[in-house]
Amino acid sequence: MEARIPNPATIIPEALPAVLSVMKAAKKGGVPESTLELVHLRASQINGCAYCVDGGVKSAKKAGETDERLHAVAAWREAPCFTDAERAALALAECVTRLSDRPDPVPDDVWNEAAKHFDERQLSGLTLWIGLTNLFNRINVTTKQPAGAGW
């Protein structure tokens, strides 16, 4: 696959510092980095963003994730290797990513389960992280950024 245009952040470089600033802030929410990496990977899988799946796997491995867990993310409900907190984060990520799939896009039961494992600051960081992942996915899918391509 060939990209339609270079990554928009290289064409409009003024956008990148703002996005990176939100990323940095989201990471300060206190959610474990491994959980953020799993959430990023799952949302990217749902959105079919090969660029982000590729980058997400590499980033998760640098953060210490195992191949077993990375291979299981797509089937996290059936995989025994995830904690209850990670499952809650993955469920939230799926709902936030698939907003148009149901009348109540993020049902109370999904939110409440996440709230059992994460405080308000962590939920804020997690929500920002999921939103950023979806932003990246939409940019990369729209412009057909190939997996493995760097900026």
LOPA-435911 format. One record per residue (C-alpha): residue number from 1; residue in one letter; x, y, z negated. Coordinates in Angstrom, 3 decimals. Example, Ala and Ser with C-alpha at 12.3 -4.5 7.8 and 13.67 -1.06 7.14 Angstrom:
// residues 2
num|residu|u|v|w
1|A|12.300|-4.500|-7.800
2|S|13.670|-1.060|-7.140
//
This chain:
// residues 151
num|residu|u|v|w
1|M|0.000|0.000|0.000
2|E|1.207|3.457|0.820
3|A|0.233|6.442|-1.300
4|R|-2.095|8.961|0.315
5|I|-0.052|11.771|-1.204
6|P|2.750|11.863|-3.754
7|N|1.624|11.760|-7.356
8|P|-0.356|14.988|-7.962
9|A|1.808|15.760|-11.000
10|T|4.761|16.149|-8.636
11|I|2.795|18.428|-6.331
12|I|1.418|20.539|-9.181
13|P|4.129|20.140|-11.811
14|E|2.465|22.699|-14.091
15|A|-0.116|20.020|-14.958
16|L|2.379|17.541|-16.352
17|P|3.428|19.374|-19.547
18|A|-0.206|19.750|-20.605
19|V|-0.938|16.066|-20.078
20|L|2.252|15.026|-21.845
21|S|1.325|17.302|-24.735
22|V|-2.045|15.576|-25.140
23|M|-0.302|12.182|-24.961
24|K|2.103|13.220|-27.707
25|A|-0.767|14.485|-29.854
26|A|-2.807|11.309|-29.330
27|K|0.149|9.195|-30.476
28|K|0.265|11.241|-33.682
29|G|-3.204|9.964|-34.573
30|G|-1.650|7.034|-36.366
31|V|-2.845|4.138|-34.203
32|P|-0.087|1.535|-33.829
33|E|1.774|1.937|-30.542
34|S|1.099|-1.692|-29.643
35|T|-2.651|-1.091|-29.954
36|L|-2.436|1.975|-27.723
37|E|-0.502|-0.065|-25.161
38|L|-3.123|-2.846|-25.183
39|V|-5.930|-0.304|-24.784
40|H|-4.115|1.364|-21.886
41|L|-3.612|-1.973|-20.178
42|R|-7.246|-3.049|-20.590
43|A|-8.710|0.200|-19.285
44|S|-6.279|0.118|-16.371
45|Q|-7.331|-3.452|-15.546
46|I|-10.994|-2.446|-15.548
47|N|-10.293|0.519|-13.277
48|G|-8.152|-1.514|-10.905
49|C|-5.162|0.790|-11.311
50|A|-2.217|-1.340|-10.220
51|Y|0.194|1.525|-10.912
52|C|-0.965|1.773|-14.545
53|V|-1.208|-1.982|-15.081
54|D|2.391|-2.350|-13.897
55|G|3.618|0.587|-15.945
56|G|1.495|-0.425|-18.917
57|V|2.949|-3.916|-19.050
58|K|6.484|-2.522|-18.876
59|S|5.749|0.032|-21.577
60|A|4.061|-2.545|-23.808
61|K|7.023|-4.892|-23.511
62|K|9.357|-2.061|-24.513
63|A|7.094|-1.547|-27.546
64|G|7.557|-5.219|-28.477
65|E|4.457|-6.831|-26.974
66|T|4.751|-10.478|-26.001
67|D|3.965|-11.974|-22.625
68|E|1.337|-14.179|-24.304
69|R|-0.638|-11.210|-25.588
70|L|-0.220|-9.185|-22.393
71|H|-1.515|-12.083|-20.310
72|A|-4.482|-12.438|-22.656
73|V|-5.657|-8.806|-22.605
74|A|-8.131|-9.403|-19.750
75|A|-9.743|-12.174|-21.836
76|W|-9.232|-10.631|-25.277
77|R|-12.588|-11.797|-26.625
78|E|-11.598|-15.438|-26.207
79|A|-7.911|-15.087|-27.075
80|P|-6.945|-15.818|-30.688
81|C|-3.843|-13.610|-30.670
82|F|-5.503|-10.242|-31.373
83|T|-6.311|-8.729|-34.746
84|D|-9.781|-7.490|-35.636
85|A|-8.527|-3.904|-35.349
86|E|-7.116|-4.556|-31.882
87|R|-10.382|-6.185|-30.830
88|A|-12.310|-3.143|-32.045
89|A|-9.981|-0.836|-30.098
90|L|-10.284|-2.967|-26.956
91|A|-14.090|-3.010|-27.215
92|L|-14.117|0.764|-27.603
93|A|-11.785|1.140|-24.616
94|E|-14.077|-0.988|-22.461
95|C|-17.155|1.043|-23.392
96|V|-15.460|4.407|-22.885
97|T|-14.092|3.225|-19.538
98|R|-17.446|1.879|-18.352
99|L|-19.657|4.803|-19.324
100|S|-22.237|4.242|-16.582
101|D|-22.769|0.538|-17.289
102|R|-25.441|1.002|-19.970
103|P|-27.914|3.603|-21.222
104|D|-25.981|3.965|-24.491
105|P|-22.417|3.984|-23.140
106|V|-20.684|3.625|-26.508
107|P|-23.138|1.789|-28.747
108|D|-23.123|2.398|-32.482
109|D|-22.077|-1.184|-33.194
110|V|-18.915|-0.760|-31.114
111|W|-18.125|2.613|-32.675
112|N|-18.891|1.390|-36.199
113|E|-16.631|-1.647|-35.770
114|A|-13.806|0.628|-34.670
115|A|-14.526|2.924|-37.630
116|K|-14.044|-0.044|-39.983
117|H|-10.439|-0.303|-38.843
118|F|-9.481|3.278|-37.994
119|D|-9.987|6.548|-39.857
120|E|-11.200|9.735|-38.145
121|R|-7.700|10.839|-37.172
122|Q|-6.934|7.433|-35.689
123|L|-10.287|7.315|-33.890
124|S|-9.516|10.739|-32.461
125|G|-6.115|9.613|-31.236
126|L|-7.577|6.427|-29.808
127|T|-10.362|8.305|-28.031
128|L|-7.885|10.784|-26.555
129|W|-5.641|7.897|-25.453
130|I|-8.499|6.098|-23.717
131|G|-9.537|9.330|-22.008
132|L|-5.975|9.952|-20.817
133|T|-5.695|6.417|-19.518
134|N|-8.868|6.909|-17.526
135|L|-7.502|10.215|-16.197
136|F|-4.296|8.503|-15.063
137|N|-6.265|5.629|-13.541
138|R|-8.517|7.936|-11.572
139|I|-5.619|9.996|-10.223
140|N|-3.565|6.961|-9.265
141|V|-6.437|4.977|-7.742
142|T|-7.686|8.009|-5.791
143|T|-4.268|8.738|-4.322
144|K|-3.384|5.019|-3.952
145|Q|-0.193|5.170|-5.971
146|P|1.533|1.804|-5.519
147|A|2.513|-0.365|-8.453
148|G|6.153|-0.048|-9.319
149|A|6.454|3.428|-7.837
150|G|8.054|6.091|-9.953
151|W|7.333|9.790|-9.956
//
